[in-house]
Amino acid sequence: MTFAWIEPALLRDFQAEGTDAHRLCTLEDGWVERFGRDILVSFKRVLTRERLLTELQSWADSVGFRFRRIFARFVPRKSEEREPPHLIFGDPGENLQTIATERHLKFGIDFRTGYSPGLFLDQRENRRYVRHIAPRRLLNCFAYTCSFSVSAASRGASTLNIDLSKKSLERGRENFVLNSLPTLDHRFIADDVRAVLPRLARKGEKFDVIILDPPTFSRSPGGKTFQVEHDFEKLLIDALEVVERDSHVLLSTNCSTLREHALEVMARYCLKATRRAATFHRPSQLPDFPPGAGASSIWLALR
Ligand SMILES: C[S@@+](CC[C@H](N)C(=O)[O-])C[C@H]1O[C@@H](n2cnc3c(N)ncnc32)[C@H](O)[C@@H]1O
């Protein structure tokens, strides 16, 4: 899979819609992303990093794009070996945090704290869809920095955010503040999604949009592992217990063995098991991602 550097017209489209966080280029074993004026180069081979850096300079010159810094990160096979990006161009004395915008919403970006800087660009279309639905009560499972919730809150939703990581939820809170959204209508629970969903069901809580975008693999502090291929089904069945009648559920994953078709097959099984009916919606292809790159997603519209 090779994807050329994005065209000047697409760059102008992003600018016009108030988005400065998007992909610039995708190769088989590396890609380049932009977060405001900062660049992140991800690579699986050193040769690819060198090629992307050379091409970046000529692309930037050709479209008149002036970047401030370049960060680079190695993409290891095992997620346990992931490390934060390194600064390879720019002033090392400058703050390693910045702000990126997507359709005029602001998101905090931090190149110090982890492998991922705070906003998953391949979820842009799903965040747009959340704004389009304009939910009343959104349940954001595996919330990370709460970008889905900020999108929903910008349309008036209240949200419940669940993530194992307190730090990520703290960054999520900051994202609300960045967008002048009061955090009063938003709850943050640092716990295992699998423990929280049954508690919500017992309390009779209901939501009209649920986001299920789990990691491929994780381990909770108690040592319990989550493996998406094995655990997604149970997760969806539990989520269907807290969903209202006319509602939407997003199923999304980066796991390469779970593409859209596999997600749909799994969803059909879970709907049958819980005697629910739904139609399926596949999000539009992102203009800065080649087909097959990024997360696989489907939306269920429950009746
Ligand atoms: C793929 S990211 C989610 C990205 C998020 N949906 C977004 O678009 O910004 C996975 C997140 O799940 C969290 N996580 C992993 N296992 C978990 C579990 N069992 N319960 C709750 N959160 C978990 C991680 O801390 C991480 O923030």
The ligand as an ORCA input file, in Angstrom:
! r2SCAN-3c Opt
* xyz 0 1
  C      -7.300      2.565     21.488
  S      -7.248      3.588     22.913
  C      -8.838      4.287     22.789
  C      -8.839      5.503     21.906
  C     -10.065      6.357     22.019
  N     -11.280      5.633     21.666
  C      -9.922      7.588     21.128
  O     -10.362      7.547     19.963
  O      -9.300      8.552     21.572
  C      -7.382      2.422     24.198
  C      -7.620      2.967     25.622
  O      -8.194      1.902     26.373
  C      -7.713      1.958     27.701
  N      -7.923      0.605     28.251
  C      -7.273     -0.533     27.939
  N      -7.850     -1.586     28.546
  C      -8.899     -1.114     29.261
  C      -9.894     -1.707     30.082
  N      -9.919     -3.015     30.287
  N     -10.826     -0.904     30.646
  C     -10.795      0.428     30.456
  N      -9.881      1.053     29.666
  C      -8.950      0.298     29.088
  C      -6.285      2.418     27.576
  O      -5.859      3.021     28.781
  C      -6.390      3.411     26.385
  O      -6.584      4.724     26.856
*
